[in-house]
Amino acid sequence: MTNRGHNDWYLLLGVLGLMFFSIAFVYSASAGFADDKTGSSETFFWSHAVRVLAGIGVMLFFSRVDYHWLERWSKPILVLAIGMLLFVLFEGTRMKGATRWIDIGIISFQPSELAKFALVMHLGVMLADKRDYLNDLKFSFLPMLFWTAIVCALVAAQPNLSTTLVIFAVAMGTLFIGRVGLKYLLGVAVAGLAAGAAYAVSAEYRMRRIMAFIGLHSDGGGGADLASGDNYQLMQGLIAFGSGEIFGLGPGHSRQRFFLPEPFGDFIYSIIGEEYGVIGTVAILAVFGIIVWRGFLIARQAPDDLGRNVASGVTLIVGLYAVINACVTTGLLPTTGLPMPFISYGGSSVLFSAVAVGVLLNISQQANVMPRESLNPSMAGAKA
């Protein structure tokens, strides 16, 4: 299929803006930590900058590749991702009490970052292939549920409850958009939430985290110690937001980066709030809002079911991750390990998200959301 339109420039410029600004955000948040750990304040800056540039490269590459390649390759990629998840359980690198990374020397990455996109893309392919019998339990719904269950179970075994729940939610959302019967989805959703709740209370550290979150919102009677323990990271993040007020302390003037554990990772949004204030944090969310708006617009105008399903799944992942990260850092949700897309330090998240956005951009070209004539009215008039 020939590309008919331009890339969706709102989507492309929004993602590029987040990625380029993330280099400055990461440098400011990581300088003190990097200096203590490596003797150079620029260690994480250069590492992140290289990953961002690589991410931009792969995003632009995949934006030029017809997304129908997924029809042939989505299943092998998902099988590869599942194999990596299995490998992690036995030979993975253990960090922060969990085994989620594969370290091959020059790089380390989390297979779950690949698995979440591989799953929604393969579900998109299956939904398109089975569109004439989506309500057939045996030949349609159960095979899709099979792949979802395998990925969720392996990610949960790392253990990584937050990512498991997001993958499950995105899978259910993709199936709903793909017109799978609501009776099947409701049954699986109830069973999945029950399993997630049981899993959440099955480990002491998860229970402590939940109780700390409940204590944060209690009236003070018997609540958790808000300044230490399981609430320490959140409280330092909230102090950062409070210090930033409306306009922020200015780039590079964060004080809480010296108190937050690895402030360039999951809690980088707090550092943005401290240095750029409410204006900066609202601007970030506004850009994500544009990305989600354009993503669903692309899905609605996609030329076929495959494009619609894949565009919806990718958009759901980016939007959910952004909202959950913002809610966690502001104390609206319990602390998790989910990064802020395109902004938090982390190579696997940046690269795999960039590939997914590249696919989304290619769908936008074929959906013709920005016809070539619309960007050059004078030429359109001349042709007429």
Secondary structure as the mmCIF struct_conf table of DSSP 4:
data_model
#
loop_
_struct_conf.conf_type_id
_struct_conf.id
_struct_conf.beg_label_comp_id
_struct_conf.beg_label_asym_id
_struct_conf.beg_label_seq_id
_struct_conf.end_label_comp_id
_struct_conf.end_label_asym_id
_struct_conf.end_label_seq_id
STRN STRN1 GLY A 5 GLY A 5
HELX_RH_AL_P HELX_RH_AL_P1 TRP A 9 THR A 38
BEND BEND1 GLY A 39 GLY A 39
TURN_TY1_P TURN_TY1_P1 SER A 41 GLU A 42
HELX_RH_AL_P HELX_RH_AL_P2 THR A 43 SER A 63
TURN_TY1_P TURN_TY1_P2 ARG A 64 ARG A 64
BEND BEND2 VAL A 65 VAL A 65
HELX_RH_3T_P HELX_RH_3T_P1 TYR A 67 TRP A 69
HELX_RH_AL_P HELX_RH_AL_P3 LEU A 70 GLU A 91
HELX_LH_PP_P HELX_LH_PP_P1 GLY A 92 GLY A 92
STRN STRN2 THR A 93 MET A 95
TURN_TY1_P TURN_TY1_P3 LYS A 96 GLY A 97
STRN STRN3 ALA A 98 ASP A 103
BEND BEND3 GLY A 105 ILE A 106
STRN STRN4 SER A 108 PHE A 109
HELX_RH_AL_P HELX_RH_AL_P4 PRO A 111 ASP A 129
TURN_TY1_P TURN_TY1_P4 LYS A 130 LYS A 130
HELX_RH_3T_P HELX_RH_3T_P2 ARG A 131 TYR A 133
TURN_TY1_P TURN_TY1_P5 LEU A 134 ASN A 135
HELX_RH_PI_P HELX_RH_PI_P1 LEU A 137 PHE A 141
HELX_RH_AL_P HELX_RH_AL_P5 LEU A 142 ALA A 156
TURN_TY1_P TURN_TY1_P6 ALA A 157 ALA A 157
BEND BEND4 GLN A 158 PRO A 159
HELX_RH_AL_P HELX_RH_AL_P6 LEU A 161 ILE A 177
TURN_TY1_P TURN_TY1_P7 GLY A 178 ARG A 179
HELX_RH_AL_P HELX_RH_AL_P7 LEU A 182 ALA A 200
TURN_TY1_P TURN_TY1_P8 VAL A 201 VAL A 201
BEND BEND5 SER A 202 ALA A 203
HELX_RH_AL_P HELX_RH_AL_P8 GLU A 204 LEU A 216
TURN_TY1_P TURN_TY1_P9 HIS A 217 HIS A 217
BEND BEND6 SER A 218 SER A 218
BEND BEND7 GLY A 220 GLY A 222
TURN_TY1_P TURN_TY1_P10 LEU A 226 ALA A 227
BEND BEND8 SER A 228 SER A 228
HELX_RH_3T_P HELX_RH_3T_P3 GLY A 229 ASN A 231
HELX_RH_AL_P HELX_RH_AL_P9 TYR A 232 GLY A 244
TURN_TY1_P TURN_TY1_P11 GLU A 245 PHE A 247
BEND BEND9 LEU A 249 LEU A 249
TURN_TY1_P TURN_TY1_P12 PRO A 251 GLY A 252
BEND BEND10 ARG A 255 ARG A 255
HELX_RH_3T_P HELX_RH_3T_P4 GLN A 256 PHE A 258
TURN_TY1_P TURN_TY1_P13 PHE A 259 PHE A 259
BEND BEND11 LEU A 260 GLU A 262
TURN_TY1_P TURN_TY1_P14 PRO A 263 PHE A 267
HELX_RH_AL_P HELX_RH_AL_P10 ILE A 268 GLN A 301
BEND BEND12 PRO A 303 ASP A 304
HELX_RH_AL_P HELX_RH_AL_P11 ASP A 305 THR A 329
TURN_TY1_P TURN_TY1_P15 THR A 330 GLY A 331
BEND BEND13 LEU A 332 LEU A 333
HELX_LH_PP_P HELX_LH_PP_P2 LEU A 338 MET A 340
TURN_TY1_P TURN_TY1_P16 PRO A 341 ILE A 343
BEND BEND14 SER A 344 TYR A 345
HELX_RH_AL_P HELX_RH_AL_P12 GLY A 347 ALA A 367
TURN_TY1_P TURN_TY1_P17 ASN A 368 ASN A 368
BEND BEND15 VAL A 369 MET A 370
STRN STRN5 PRO A 371 PRO A 371
HELX_RH_3T_P HELX_RH_3T_P5 ARG A 372 LEU A 375
HELX_RH_AL_P HELX_RH_AL_P13 PRO A 377 LYS A 383
#
